[in-house]
Amino acid sequence: MNLYAYTLPLATPLRFAGHTLNERRGILIKLEQGEHVGWGDCAPLPGFSHDSFEQCRDALHALARGETHPDTLPPAARFALDCARWQLNRESRLSLPPAIPLLVGTPEQQLAQFDALETPPGEVKLKLARDTVENEIALVYALLARQPKLRLRIDANRGWDWESASHFAASIPLDSVRYVEEPCADLNDSLRLYAQHRLPLALDESTQVPGFQYESLPGVRALVLKPTLIGSLERLQQLIDQATMDGVEVVLSSAFESNIGLTHLAHLANALTPASVPGLDTLSALGADLIAPNPWGQNKPLITESELTTL
Ligand SMILES: [Mg+2]
């Protein structure tokens, strides 16, 4: 096992929970077995992940010295190790999973992004709870006026209070909504939106607490799972199985991993959640590719293995 540290420039700074990231740091794991090579991307996200670059680095060093077991690795390190092992035994050809356009910014900007799309999509993802509720209700109607059959995935990132969320749910045509991710800070308020308005829900932040266990909740149609935060691919598979048996869709989602990690996530989505469209639209934030050009055709400078720092 070889370990490399990487630092990728970001197109624009990323902001999470008080952290501003100007670059993306991570660790690449390289496994070799005969002529097979497996790469893994360990990229805990500051302000978001519960593990850190330093914790992962120290744990991977201990693993390389045979002093620890993979089960004790922090999630991002375990995800990298499992992906590298998986790649050793996997066919490398990737058919890219479909994508859903993500609209961000003010309602005017989101509408302009929609109008700029080359082909009218059947579904879009909106980031809401960032402007007044009235402006966001107007955005929904403006989109539906352009395309009446459009389906909406809405992500509020827990940004609405009960009154705002309730007003929103009561004001929009619910059959256009595939689901709303985490409308309220309090999960009970979110569940009440289904009970009172039949607003379909998805969980994202709620799945990111360490030791998250699947629980059947009325109104929850989908779980958004970030494999980098979960760690073990076996545990990821268990959560997917539990949700699927319950009729709940699982949407795999990225956390600004490098092209190496993101490519694994695309393989995972094809293998584990083939009926679902994953949320992997984070590559454009990164200013370079590692090891090999990304399969999405985004043109970036390439950082080769010999240019990486051995850890
Ligand atoms: Mg979300």
Residues whose N, C-alpha, C, O or C-beta is under 5 A from the ligand:
A	BS01	MG	D155 E181 D204
